[in-house]
Amino acid sequence: MTSTSPPRQARHAVAAPAPRRRSTAAWVLALGWAGAAAVLGLWWHDTTAVVGSTDWLLGAGRISGLLAGYCCALLMLLMARIPALETGVGSDRVARWHAMAGRYTVCLLVAHIVLILWGYAAQSHAAVLSESWTVVWTYPEMRKATLGGLLLLLVGAVSVRAARRRMRYEVWYYLHLLTYVAIFLAFWHQLALGADFAAGGAAKAFWYALYAAAAGAVLWYRVLGPVRLNLRHRLRVHSVVPEAPDVVSIVVRGERLRHLGARSGQFLRWRFLAPGLWWTANPYSLSAAPRPDLLRITVKAVGGHSAALARLRPGTRIWAEGPYGGLTADRRTRRKVLLLAGGVGVTPLRALFESLPAGPGDLTLVYRARSAADLALRRELESIAAVRGARLIFALNGPDGRRPALTADGLRAALPDIARHDVYLCGPPGMADAGYEALRAAGVPARHIHHESFEL
């Protein structure tokens, strides 16, 4: 490791640690499970008795159908990118919840189809296949529901990790949008055939309110919000600056950016309106503290889309969504802070290194890279360290190419009091996992390790 320790006379204002807050995630999860319990209450309220195997099959089918419909509404809410969830819970955790809710939805949907058709067949003393044909072609709204169910199963299939890894992100993304179509088609079937909604009243009003809230959140945050943002701020590429091999910074100019609300550590989803790029939007973190007229991202070429960004021309228009993410100064609860970065994961931490309130000696950045040539933004980091009285440590591969191990002992050697630090962690999945385990072994409590990951 190489270390840069600036003069001790440097000074920077120190903010008091943020007060501890109740876990937003715990409250959201509690609310979600309470909603599921209320849905089960609908079935319980409308079921006077369960007698015989047919009633058990139909009852289980109704329960799985109600829960599948409830999960569909949760899927929309988790897809809406609601700011309170994105920042209070964290974009990575919301993404994991969405994936988990999707798996629950598919399993419940399959259970509902099998149990209901089996129960109907037993009730009519008919074969399951012939009863299925009758249900699909004669029951109200069933053809729509069948198409919606098939679309949900398709989305579930392409979202399996093994299938997703073999598919381009853009293809997966646009197939994933079929979820909205599937939910719309299935919604009317729920009201038309759901025994719990047949009498109308409070149950039907609750279902309408649940879906209206979910659809309203999607419309506001995924459609109207981005339209307002881009009409107001009119983002364009200002310049493209090479930083390291296969790494460039894109400086973005816009109007009234102080009203955007972007903060160090956050990211936006960027759609560059240039040939070959306009049809996809990718998340990139801010690599410098936002300015009233400029934003900056730093991107490593890891695929065709990111490599093409190096060829962007000044003046190229940008469509952006955000800001998102909770890897901000709000998570900090201790005076001393360690920023632990790997590769291009340094970008959000570079912005925090510049802007996170800290006194001399209270802020440390450890940056892992293959070689000195791969240290993106090195001069900026050294300048920030010198001005702020912060410590900067580069962890580079040895002459034989061997990567230094990320261990608890190594972290304690660099920072003997590491257990009294808040830690912000960002890097490739393998490095992030190893860093988290090393930090825990070094005595850092889990609640003081702040990171976001998008590997689902």
C-alpha positions in Angstrom: 0.0 0.0 0.0 1.1 3.6 -0.6 -0.2 6.3 1.6 -0.6 10.1 1.2 -0.8 12.0 4.5 -1.3 15.7 4.0 -0.1 18.5 6.3 -1.9 18.5 9.7 -2.7 22.2 9.5 -5.4 21.7 6.9 -8.9 22.4 8.2 -12.5 21.6 7.2 -15.8 22.2 9.0 -17.0 19.2 11.0 -20.7 18.4 11.2 -22.2 16.6 14.2 -23.0 13.0 13.5 -26.5 12.4 12.1 -29.0 11.3 14.8 -29.9 7.6 14.8 -33.1 7.0 13.0 -35.6 4.2 13.1 -35.0 1.8 10.3 -37.1 2.8 7.4 -36.7 -0.6 5.9 -38.2 -2.3 9.0 -41.2 0.0 8.9 -41.8 -0.7 5.2 -41.5 -4.4 5.6 -43.9 -4.3 8.6 -46.4 -2.4 6.4 -46.0 -4.9 3.6 -46.6 -7.9 5.8 -49.6 -6.1 7.5 -51.1 -5.7 4.1 -50.7 -9.4 3.4 -52.4 -10.2 6.7 -55.3 -7.9 5.7 -55.6 -9.7 2.4 -55.9 -13.0 4.2 -58.5 -11.4 6.4 -60.7 -10.8 3.3 -60.8 -14.6 2.7 -61.4 -15.3 6.4 -64.2 -12.8 6.6 -66.0 -14.2 3.5 -65.5 -17.9 4.3 -68.1 -19.4 6.6 -67.0 -23.0 6.5 -64.5 -25.3 4.7 -66.0 -28.8 4.2 -64.4 -31.5 2.2 -61.4 -31.7 -0.1 -63.1 -29.5 -2.8 -63.6 -26.6 -0.4 -60.0 -27.0 0.7 -58.7 -26.8 -2.9 -60.9 -23.8 -3.7 -60.0 -22.1 -0.5 -56.3 -22.5 -1.0 -56.8 -21.3 -4.6 -58.6 -18.2 -3.5 -55.9 -17.5 -0.8 -53.0 -17.9 -3.3 -54.9 -15.8 -5.9 -55.5 -12.9 -3.4 -51.9 -12.9 -2.3 -50.7 -13.0 -6.0 -52.9 -10.0 -6.7 -51.5 -8.2 -3.6 -47.9 -9.0 -4.7 -48.7 -7.6 -8.2 -49.5 -4.2 -6.5 -46.3 -4.4 -4.4 -44.4 -5.1 -7.6 -45.7 -1.9 -9.2 -44.9 0.1 -6.0 -41.3 -1.3 -5.9 -40.9 -0.5 -9.6 -42.0 3.1 -9.2 -38.7 4.4 -7.8 -40.4 6.3 -5.0 -37.8 8.7 -3.6 -38.6 7.9 0.0 -37.8 4.2 -0.6 -34.8 4.9 -2.9 -33.1 7.1 -0.4 -34.5 5.8 2.9 -34.2 2.1 2.2 -31.6 2.1 -0.5 -31.9 1.3 -4.2 -30.1 -2.0 -3.9 -32.4 -3.2 -1.2 -35.5 -2.1 -3.0 -34.3 -3.9 -6.1 -33.8 -7.1 -4.0 -37.3 -6.7 -2.6 -38.7 -6.3 -6.1 -36.9 -9.5 -7.2 -38.2 -11.4 -4.1 -41.7 -10.1 -4.6 -41.5 -11.3 -8.3 -40.6 -14.8 -7.2 -43.5 -14.8 -4.7 -45.9 -13.6 -7.4 -44.9 -16.3 -9.9 -45.1 -19.1 -7.2 -48.5 -17.9 -5.9 -49.8 -17.5 -9.5 -48.9 -21.1 -10.4 -50.4 -22.3 -7.1 -53.6 -20.3 -7.8 -54.0 -21.7 -11.3 -53.4 -25.4 -10.3 -55.5 -25.3 -7.1 -58.5 -23.4 -8.6 -58.7 -25.5 -11.7 -58.3 -28.7 -9.7 -61.0 -27.5 -7.3 -63.4 -26.5 -10.2 -62.8 -29.9 -11.8 -63.6 -31.7 -8.6 -66.7 -29.6 -8.1 -68.0 -30.4 -11.6 -66.8 -34.0 -11.6 -64.8 -33.3 -14.8 -61.3 -33.8 -16.0 -58.9 -31.0 -15.2 -58.0 -30.3 -18.8 -61.6 -30.1 -20.0 -62.5 -27.9 -17.0 -59.5 -25.6 -17.8 -60.8 -25.2 -21.4 -64.3 -24.3 -20.1 -62.9 -21.8 -17.6 -60.6 -20.0 -20.1 -63.2 -19.7 -22.8 -66.5 -19.2 -21.0 -65.7 -17.4 -17.7 -65.7 -13.5 -17.8 -62.3 -11.8 -18.2 -60.5 -15.2 -18.2 -58.9 -14.8 -21.7 -57.4 -11.5 -20.5 -56.3 -13.1 -17.3 -54.8 -16.1 -19.2 -52.7 -13.8 -21.4 -51.7 -11.8 -18.3 -50.6 -14.9 -16.5 -48.6 -16.1 -19.4 -46.8 -12.8 -19.6 -46.0 -12.8 -15.9 -44.6 -16.3 -16.3 -42.5 -15.1 -19.2 -41.1 -12.2 -17.2 -40.4 -14.6 -14.4 -38.5 -17.0 -16.7 -36.3 -14.3 -18.2 -35.6 -12.9 -14.7 -34.0 -16.1 -13.5 -30.3 -15.3 -12.9 -29.0 -18.0 -15.3 -31.3 -16.7 -18.1 -30.6 -13.1 -17.3 -26.8 -13.5 -17.6 -27.2 -14.8 -21.1 -29.4 -11.9 -22.2 -28.5 -8.3 -23.0 -29.6 -5.9 -20.3 -31.6 -3.9 -22.8 -33.6 -6.9 -24.0 -34.3 -8.0 -20.4 -35.3 -4.5 -19.4 -37.9 -4.1 -22.2 -39.3 -7.6 -21.6 -39.6 -6.7 -17.9 -41.9 -3.8 -18.8 -44.5 -6.4 -19.9 -45.1 -6.8 -16.2 -47.3 -3.7 -16.4 -49.4 -5.2 -19.2 -49.7 -8.5 -17.4 -51.0 -6.8 -14.2 -53.4 -4.7 -16.1 -54.9 -7.7 -17.8 -55.2 -9.7 -14.6 -56.7 -6.9 -12.5 -60.1 -7.1 -14.1 -60.2 -10.9 -13.7 -59.7 -10.5 -10.0 -62.7 -8.2 -9.6 -64.9 -10.2 -12.0 -64.4 -13.6 -10.5 -63.0 -13.0 -7.0 -65.6 -14.2 -4.6 -64.3 -11.7 -2.0 -65.1 -8.8 -4.3 -68.4 -10.0 -5.7 -70.5 -8.1 -3.2 -68.6 -4.9 -3.7 -68.3 -2.8 -0.5 -65.1 -2.3 1.5 -63.1 -5.1 0.0 -63.6 -3.9 -3.6 -62.8 -0.3 -2.5 -59.6 -1.4 -0.8 -58.5 -3.3 -3.9 -59.2 -0.3 -6.2 -57.4 2.0 -3.8 -54.4 -0.3 -3.6 -54.0 -0.6 -7.3 -54.8 3.1 -7.9 -52.0 4.0 -5.5 -49.6 1.7 -7.2 -50.5 2.9 -10.7 -50.4 6.5 -9.5 -46.9 6.1 -8.1 -45.6 4.5 -11.4 -47.2 7.3 -13.4 -45.9 10.1 -11.2 -42.3 8.9 -10.5 -41.6 6.9 -13.7 -43.3 9.1 -16.3 -44.3 12.6 -15.2 -41.4 13.2 -12.8 -38.7 12.5 -15.4 -40.6 14.6 -18.0 -40.6 17.5 -15.6 -36.9 17.0 -14.7 -35.7 17.0 -18.3 -37.9 19.9 -19.4 -36.7 21.9 -16.4 -33.0 21.1 -16.4 -32.2 20.5 -20.1 -29.2 18.3 -19.7 -26.5 18.2 -22.3 -23.0 16.8 -22.6 -20.5 19.5 -21.9 -17.2 17.6 -22.3 -15.7 14.1 -22.3 -12.4 13.7 -20.4 -10.1 10.6 -20.4 -9.2 9.6 -16.9 -7.5 6.2 -17.1 -7.3 3.3 -19.5 -10.9 2.7 -20.7 -12.2 5.3 -18.2 -13.7 8.6 -19.1 -15.5 11.4 -17.2 -18.6 13.0 -18.8 -19.3 16.5 -17.7 -23.0 17.4 -17.9 -24.3 21.0 -18.1 -27.9 21.9 -17.2 -30.1 24.6 -16.0 -31.0 25.3 -12.3 -29.3 22.1 -11.2 -29.4 23.2 -7.6 -33.1 22.4 -7.6 -32.4 18.8 -8.9 -31.6 17.7 -5.3 -28.7 15.5 -6.3 -26.2 14.7 -3.6 -22.7 13.2 -3.4 -23.0 9.4 -3.4 -26.1 9.2 -5.5 -26.7 8.1 -9.1 -29.0 8.9 -12.0 -30.2 6.8 -14.9 -28.7 8.4 -18.0 -30.1 8.1 -21.5 -27.8 9.7 -24.1 -29.8 10.8 -27.1 -27.2 9.8 -29.6 -27.3 7.2 -32.4 -27.0 3.7 -30.9 -27.4 5.0 -27.3 -30.9 6.6 -27.0 -32.7 3.3 -26.5 -31.2 2.3 -23.2 -30.7 4.0 -19.9 -27.9 3.0 -17.5 -27.2 4.0 -13.9 -24.0 5.9 -13.3 -23.0 7.6 -10.0 -21.9 11.2 -9.7 -18.1 11.3 -9.4 -18.0 14.9 -8.1 -20.1 16.9 -5.8 -22.9 18.5 -7.8 -22.5 22.1 -8.8 -25.2 24.6 -9.6 -24.5 24.3 -13.4 -22.6 21.0 -13.7 -22.8 17.3 -12.9 -20.1 14.7 -13.6 -20.1 10.9 -14.0 -17.1 8.7 -14.6 -17.6 5.5 -16.6 -15.4 2.5 -17.3 -15.8 0.7 -20.6 -17.1 -2.8 -19.7 -19.5 -3.3 -22.7 -20.6 -1.8 -26.0 -22.8 0.9 -24.4 -20.3 2.2 -21.8 -17.4 2.1 -24.4 -19.5 4.2 -26.8 -19.7 7.0 -24.2 -16.1 8.0 -24.9 -17.2 9.1 -28.4 -20.0 11.4 -27.2 -19.9 14.9 -28.7 -20.4 18.1 -26.7 -24.0 19.3 -27.0 -25.5 15.8 -27.0 -28.8 15.9 -25.3 -29.5 13.7 -22.2 -32.6 12.2 -20.7 -32.1 11.5 -17.1 -34.0 10.0 -14.2 -33.2 10.5 -10.5 -31.4 11.2 -8.3 -31.5 7.8 -6.6 -29.6 6.0 -3.9 -29.0 6.3 -0.2 -25.2 6.2 -0.1 -25.1 9.7 1.2 -23.8 11.7 4.2 -27.1 11.0 5.9 -26.0 7.4 6.8 -23.0 8.7 8.7 -23.3 8.4 12.5 -19.7 8.5 13.7 -17.0 11.2 13.6 -14.4 9.1 11.7 -15.2 7.7 8.3 -13.4 5.2 6.0 -14.2 5.2 2.3 -13.3 1.8 0.8 -13.3 1.7 -3.0 -12.4 -0.8 -5.7 -12.0 0.0 -9.4 -14.5 2.3 -10.9 -16.4 2.0 -7.6 -14.4 5.0 -6.5 -16.7 7.3 -8.4 -19.4 7.9 -5.7 -16.8 7.7 -3.0 -14.7 10.4 -4.7 -17.7 12.7 -4.5 -18.1 11.9 -0.8 -14.4 12.4 -0.3 -14.8 15.9 -1.5 -18.0 16.9 0.4 -18.4 14.7 3.5 -18.0 16.9 6.6 -14.9 15.8 8.5 -12.0 17.3 10.4 -8.2 16.6 9.8 -7.4 12.9 10.3 -11.1 11.9 10.5 -11.5 10.9 6.8 -9.6 8.1 5.0 -10.0 6.7 1.5 -8.6 3.3 0.6 -8.6 2.8 -3.2 -7.8 -0.7 -4.7 -6.7 -0.9 -8.3 -4.6 -3.2 -10.5 -1.9 -0.6 -11.1 -1.1 3.1 -10.8 -2.2 3.6 -14.4 -5.7 2.3 -13.4 -6.2 4.9 -10.7 -9.0 6.9 -12.1 -9.2 10.5 -10.8 -5.8 10.1 -8.9 -4.7 13.7 -9.1 -8.1 14.9 -7.9 -8.0 12.5 -4.9 -4.5 13.6 -4.0 -5.5 17.3 -4.2 -8.6 16.7 -2.1 -6.6 14.8 0.5 -4.1 17.7 0.7 -6.7 20.4 1.1 -8.9 18.5 3.6 -6.2 16.9 5.8 -7.5 13.5 4.8 -5.6 10.3 4.4 -5.4 8.6 1.0 -4.2 5.0 0.6 -3.7 3.2 -2.7 -3.7 -0.6 -2.6 -2.2 -1.8 -5.9 -1.3 -5.3 -7.2 2.3 -6.4 -6.7 5.0 -6.6 -9.4 3.9 -10.2 -10.0 0.3 -9.1 -10.6 -0.9 -10.6 -7.3 -3.7 -8.6 -5.7 -3.2 -7.7 -2.0 -5.6 -9.6 0.2 -8.4 -7.5 1.9 -8.2 -8.8 5.4 -9.2 -7.7 8.9 -5.5 -7.6 10.0 -4.6 -5.4 7.0 -7.5 -3.0 7.7 -6.5 -2.8 11.4 -2.9 -2.2 10.4 -3.9 0.8 8.3 -6.5 2.1 10.8 -6.0 0.7 14.3 -9.3 2.3 15.5 -11.3 1.0 12.5 -14.0 -0.4 14.7 -14.9 3.2 15.6 -15.4 4.3 11.9 -18.4 4.5 9.7 -17.4 2.8 6.4 -18.7 3.5 2.9 -18.0 0.6 0.6 -18.3 0.5 -3.2 -16.6 -1.8 -5.7 -17.0 -4.9 -7.9 -19.2 -7.6 -6.3 -16.2 -9.9 -5.3 -14.3 -7.0 -3.8 -17.4 -5.7 -2.0 -18.2 -9.1 -0.5 -14.6 -9.6 0.7 -14.5 -6.0 2.1 -17.7 -6.5 4.0 -16.5 -9.7 5.6 -13.1 -8.2 6.4 -14.7 -5.1 8.0 -17.0 -7.3 10.2 -14.0 -9.4 11.2 -12.2 -6.2 12.1 -14.9 -5.3 14.5 -17.0 -2.8 12.5 -20.7 -3.3 13.3 -22.9 -4.1 10.3 -25.0 -1.0 10.9 -21.9 1.2 10.3 -21.0 -0.4 7.0 -22.8 1.5 4.2 -22.9 0.0 0.7 -25.2 -0.5 -2.3 -25.0 -3.4 -4.6 -27.1 -4.2 -7.8 -26.1 -7.9 -8.2 -29.5 -9.6 -7.8 
